[in-house]
Amino acid sequence: MNDPGLDKPISNDAKDVENQKSEARDEKEEDEQEFLAPSRWWLASTAFPLIAGTFGPMASAFSICALVVHWRVEIPEGKTEAEGVELDDPRWLIGINAAQLAVALISNLFLLLNMARRVRFSIAQPVTIIGWYMSSFALIGLCACVSGPLIIEPKSNHAFSQAFYYAIFSAGLYFLVASLMLITVWGASKGHYDKEFQLTMSQRTLMLQTISFLVYLLAGAAVFSHIEGWPFLDAVYWADFTLLTVGIGDFSPSTHTGRGLLFPFAIGGIIILGLVIGSIRSLVLERGKVKMGARMVEKERRRIIAKLEKNNKAAVLKPISSDQNLPTTTPNTNGNGTINSTSNQPQPLSRASTKTLTSQQNFRNERERREREFTLMRLIQARAHTRRLWTSLIISGTVWLALWFAGAAIFHASESHPQSWTYFASLYFAYTSLLTIGYGDIYPVSNAGKAFFVFWSLLAVPSLTILISNMGDTIVKGIRDLTLWIGNFTVLPGEQGVKATVREGALKVSRGRIGEEEEMPPGILGESEKKKRNGDDESGETSARNDLESTAQCVQGGVANRENGRAEKRGEKNKDDEVPKNRKAYYVVLVKEMGKVMGHLKSSPPKKYTFEEWAWYLKLIGEDESSGETHRRPLRRPRPDGEGLGMVGEGMGEREEKVEWSWVGNRSPLMGGKEEAEWVMERLVKTLERELESLRREEAE
């Protein structure tokens, strides 16, 4: 050890090993903390900056509309305010308006550069927040002056132009986005998340897409205003309902040049709008559903654990040590020699409930208990998934209804004087505009109504897209399933027959309480018992099985049966398999299983492993479902000191690195933010890397 130059490489190698361990530990803790982070902090760290990046440019676009046109008009005798003559504004008002617009544009630029990681968070955020607040307060002050000291008498012959209302909308948006970013900065300063935005590429480009659409809208409005001779803000109103495909019809091109330019203008704007809506949909329906789903699973998990502990039915959660394992006994039989129908096997998930999964308090061994615990976790996931779908639908539906009814109220207030609109007429107009029907029989004519329509429609149309997407996973799916269920015992009977179809429907509606059959013994005894109970119904069922199935049933049922069959075969095969003792044979098994999991990564929907498959993969990375050595009772909440955090499957083979976990606990592989196949692949790769590194060191010694 005293040879020259030998101590330095050894020390460097030791440092590299320690650094790798530290980085791996930090990575797994960061991965789990990200999954367990409350959704409110996800909103502050990710959603709020994206909202600011979307509405900030919109506020600047409205601010431009408020600058290029005077704020007051004089109404000639017998004319409407839309035909009013513009009155000059004081120079100081124009100067302050221009200055706040410049400040707001600089604020938007710094936010964009911060999202692109060109400017540090500590520099960009103060500039952005202060700049937006300054613009908001400046516009509020200007609006107060115009509606107060600068108001012209008599009021009946004067009105505010569309620019005045755009200034109000701009001031409100500036204040909103500045407040959201202030919450983001506060959360980062408290250490709830990193100061740098962790955004995907599509999320980073959302702000650029929004800016592109708004620039396209204003530029097109300027061109058509010049060609058609429209006032600029009327052209903005026209461009808005054109690109949103509402098509109200009170304005339309009348020149050949205008009609010719409409072709490329409309298709280009619709494409850009589609990109913006796609990015917003990705934010809400993809990233949002992951975080919401994680919180739903966590809340349902805590609720189930609390319920079991309260009712003294937590035996399924308590690990069984090796000395507590009960000896395997022969099945009980009744007087006729047939096996009793009670079974320790978990029920199918479609018929499972908390009561059935926790009714058994004594388990023969740890593996049996773990399988029941695994099924309980699957039930928690299923319930949380259903709750997330309906929660998303309720939220998006509430937002849409609020935009409809609140928008109708504002249209009623703005159009009741010039057109004598009733609230029902306003509801009618708002509804046809929200659904982009656009009959054009009624439309706003007041300056307030036109300006509000632009602001309102830019919010309402994307919200409808999100609502329709959420309906597709709930209401539309329910109607489709109901249609197939009705068809199964009417015009399109399936192989199960009418009786089985009705029973299956009753099971789904009652969650297993109605129509549940007593479980049959396995094997030949079960088949004979089934024949005895069916009796004369066998002939009817045989004829029903001979009927042709619908195409949907053939595809869905065939694929499902094949997948379940493969999973059961793999599970039975792997159940009694042992990890090879020979190191090279072990490496071969790892590589083969990695190849299989690689195919699972491409599965759509994502692959869900059975308990037997999970037991085999865990055995490959050093875990044994039959041993309670690394199993524990789940914690309802991870403790502040880190108790209950950590990831299973890391560092196996190093005694001090093993962690205790439960299928229903925070460390469960089913609780992570990753897909199951991805989780398994990562653990298999790390296990192989660790084994090869160990082999290299042994050969080096």
Residue pairs with C-beta under 8 A, 6 or more apart in sequence:
1 7
24 650
24 651
28 646
28 647
28 650
29 645
29 646
31 647
31 672
31 673
31 674
32 645
32 646
32 647
32 666
32 667
32 672
33 645
34 673
35 294
35 671
35 672
35 673
36 294
36 298
36 638
36 645
36 666
37 192
37 193
38 295
39 291
39 292
39 294
39 295
41 187
41 192
41 193
42 291
44 183
44 184
44 187
44 192
44 193
45 184
45 187
45 188
45 192
45 193
45 194
45 197
45 198
46 197
46 198
46 199
46 203
46 287
47 283
47 288
48 180
48 181
48 183
48 184
49 111
49 115
49 180
49 181
49 184
49 197
49 199
50 199
50 203
50 206
50 207
50 283
51 177
51 180
52 111
52 128
52 177
52 180
52 181
52 184
53 111
53 112
53 115
53 206
53 207
53 210
54 206
54 207
54 210
54 280
55 173
55 176
55 177
56 104
56 107
56 108
56 111
56 132
56 173
56 174
56 177
56 207
57 108
57 207
57 210
57 211
57 214
58 173
58 210
58 214
58 458
59 104
59 132
59 135
59 169
59 170
59 173
59 174
59 177
60 101
60 104
60 105
60 108
60 170
60 214
61 214
61 217
61 218
62 166
62 167
62 169
62 170
62 173
62 455
63 97
63 100
63 101
63 104
63 135
63 139
63 166
63 167
63 170
64 101
64 218
65 162
65 163
65 166
65 218
65 232
65 233
65 236
66 97
66 139
66 163
66 164
66 166
66 167
66 170
67 94
67 97
67 98
67 101
67 163
68 163
68 232
69 86
69 161
69 162
69 163
69 231
69 232
69 233
70 86
70 87
70 88
70 89
70 161
70 163
71 89
71 93
71 146
71 160
71 161
71 163
71 164
71 167
72 86
72 87
72 89
72 146
72 150
72 152
72 158
72 159
72 160
72 161
72 164
73 81
73 84
73 85
73 86
73 87
73 158
73 159
73 160
73 161
73 447
74 84
74 85
74 87
74 152
74 157
74 158
75 81
75 83
75 84
75 156
75 157
75 158
75 159
76 83
76 84
76 85
80 418
80 445
80 446
81 159
81 418
81 446
81 447
82 234
82 445
82 446
82 447
82 450
84 158
84 159
84 161
86 161
87 152
87 158
89 146
90 150
93 142
93 145
93 146
93 150
96 138
96 141
96 142
97 138
97 139
97 142
97 167
99 138
100 134
100 135
100 138
100 139
101 135
103 131
103 134
103 135
104 131
104 132
104 135
104 174
106 127
106 131
107 127
107 128
107 129
107 130
107 131
107 132
107 135
108 128
108 211
110 119
110 123
110 124
110 127
110 128
110 131
111 124
111 128
111 181
111 207
112 207
112 208
113 119
113 124
114 120
114 121
114 124
114 125
114 128
114 197
115 197
115 199
115 204
115 207
116 204
117 196
117 197
121 188
121 195
121 196
121 197
122 195
125 181
125 184
125 185
128 178
128 181
129 178
129 181
129 182
129 185
132 174
132 175
132 177
132 178
132 181
133 174
133 175
133 178
135 170
135 171
135 174
136 171
136 172
136 174
136 175
136 178
139 167
139 168
139 170
139 171
139 174
140 171
142 167
143 164
143 167
143 168
143 171
146 160
146 164
147 160
151 158
152 158
159 447
160 447
160 448
161 233
161 447
162 233
162 234
162 237
162 447
162 448
162 450
162 451
163 233
164 447
165 447
165 448
165 451
165 452
166 233
166 451
169 451
169 452
169 455
187 193
188 194
188 195
197 204
200 287
202 279
202 282
203 279
203 282
203 283
203 287
205 279
206 276
206 279
206 280
206 283
209 272
209 275
209 276
209 279
210 276
212 272
213 243
213 269
213 272
213 273
213 275
213 276
216 243
216 268
216 269
216 272
217 236
217 239
217 240
217 243
217 269
218 236
220 239
220 243
220 265
220 269
221 232
221 235
221 236
221 238
221 239
222 232
222 235
223 261
223 265
224 230
224 235
224 238
224 239
224 253
224 258
224 261
224 265
225 231
225 232
225 234
225 235
227 253
227 255
227 257
227 258
227 261
228 235
228 253
228 254
228 255
228 258
230 238
230 251
233 450
233 451
234 251
234 450
235 251
236 454
237 251
237 450
237 451
237 453
237 454
238 251
238 252
239 269
240 453
240 454
240 457
240 458
241 247
241 248
241 433
241 438
241 453
241 457
242 262
242 265
242 266
242 269
243 266
243 269
243 270
243 273
244 273
244 436
244 457
244 458
244 461
245 270
245 436
245 438
246 433
246 436
246 437
246 438
246 457
246 461
247 436
247 438
247 440
248 433
248 438
248 440
248 443
249 438
249 440
249 443
250 440
250 443
250 445
253 259
253 261
253 262
276 462
277 461
277 462
277 465
280 462
280 465
280 466
281 462
281 465
281 466
281 469
284 466
285 392
285 466
285 469
285 470
288 392
289 388
289 392
290 673
292 388
292 391
292 392
293 384
293 385
293 388
294 673
296 384
296 385
296 387
296 388
296 391
297 380
297 381
297 384
297 671
298 671
299 384
300 380
300 383
300 384
300 387
301 377
301 380
301 634
301 664
301 671
302 636
302 637
304 354
304 376
304 380
304 664
305 314
305 317
305 634
305 636
305 664
306 636
307 354
308 314
308 316
308 317
308 354
308 358
313 358
313 359
313 361
314 358
314 633
315 358
315 360
315 361
315 362
315 363
315 369
316 357
316 358
316 360
316 363
316 369
316 372
316 373
316 376
317 373
317 633
317 634
317 662
317 664
318 369
318 633
319 366
319 369
319 628
319 631
319 632
319 633
319 662
320 363
320 365
320 366
320 369
320 628
321 366
321 628
322 366
322 627
322 628
325 364
325 365
325 366
326 362
326 363
326 364
326 365
327 364
328 364
329 364
331 339
331 340
331 521
332 339
332 340
333 339
333 340
334 340
338 521
338 525
338 529
339 521
339 525
340 521
341 518
341 519
341 520
341 521
342 519
343 519
343 521
344 360
344 363
344 364
344 368
346 352
346 357
346 371
346 372
346 375
347 356
347 357
347 375
347 512
347 519
349 375
349 378
349 379
349 382
350 507
350 508
350 512
351 507
351 512
351 516
352 375
352 378
352 379
352 512
353 379
353 511
353 512
354 376
354 379
356 512
357 372
357 375
357 376
357 379
358 376
360 372
363 369
363 372
365 626
366 625
366 626
366 627
366 628
366 631
367 615
367 625
367 626
370 611
370 615
370 625
370 631
370 663
371 611
371 625
373 662
373 663
373 664
374 611
374 614
374 663
375 611
376 663
376 664
377 663
377 664
377 668
377 670
378 670
380 664
381 670
389 470
389 473
389 474
390 474
392 470
392 473
393 467
393 470
393 471
393 473
393 474
393 475
396 463
396 466
396 467
396 470
397 467
397 470
399 463
399 467
400 434
400 460
400 463
400 464
400 467
403 434
403 456
403 459
403 460
403 463
404 427
404 430
404 431
404 434
404 460
405 427
407 430
407 434
407 452
407 456
407 460
408 423
408 426
408 427
408 429
408 430
409 423
409 426
410 452
410 456
411 421
411 426
411 429
411 430
411 444
411 449
411 452
411 453
412 421
412 422
412 423
412 425
412 426
414 444
414 446
414 448
414 449
414 452
415 421
415 426
415 444
415 445
415 446
415 449
416 422
417 446
418 445
418 446
419 442
419 445
419 446
421 429
421 442
425 442
428 442
429 442
429 443
429 444
432 438
432 439
433 453
433 457
433 460
434 460
434 461
434 464
435 464
436 461
436 464
444 450
444 452
444 453
484 492
484 550
484 552
484 553
485 501
485 505
487 550
488 494
488 496
488 498
488 501
488 550
488 553
489 497
489 498
489 501
489 502
492 549
492 550
492 553
493 544
493 547
494 501
494 547
494 549
494 550
494 553
494 557
495 544
495 545
495 547
495 549
495 553
496 504
496 544
497 540
497 541
497 544
497 545
498 544
499 537
499 541
502 515
503 515
503 517
504 515
506 514
506 515
507 514
507 515
507 516
520 526
520 527
520 529
520 530
521 529
531 538
534 541
549 557
567 609
567 610
567 612
567 613
568 610
568 612
570 610
570 612
570 613
570 616
571 610
571 611
571 612
571 613
571 615
571 616
572 612
574 612
574 613
574 615
574 616
574 619
575 612
575 615
575 616
577 616
577 619
579 586
579 589
579 619
579 620
580 586
580 588
580 589
583 691
583 695
586 691
587 688
587 691
587 692
589 620
590 620
590 684
590 687
590 688
590 691
591 688
593 617
593 620
593 684
594 681
594 684
594 685
594 688
597 617
597 677
597 680
597 681
597 684
598 681
600 607
600 677
600 680
601 607
601 675
601 677
601 678
601 681
603 677
606 675
606 676
606 677
607 675
607 676
607 677
608 676
609 617
609 676
609 677
609 680
611 625
614 625
614 669
615 625
617 680
617 683
617 684
618 624
618 625
618 648
618 649
619 625
620 684
620 687
621 649
621 652
621 683
621 684
621 687
622 649
622 652
622 653
622 687
623 630
623 648
623 649
623 652
630 648
630 658
630 659
630 660
630 661
631 660
631 661
631 662
632 660
632 661
632 662
632 665
633 662
634 662
634 664
634 665
634 666
634 668
635 643
635 644
635 665
635 666
637 644
638 644
638 645
638 666
644 665
644 666
644 667
645 666
645 667
646 659
646 661
646 667
647 659
647 667
647 672
648 659
648 661
648 667
648 668
648 669
649 669
649 683
649 686
649 687
650 657
650 659
650 683
650 686
651 657
651 658
651 690
652 658
652 687
653 690
653 694
659 667
660 667
661 667
661 668
662 668
663 670
665 671
669 676
669 679
669 680
670 676
672 679
674 682
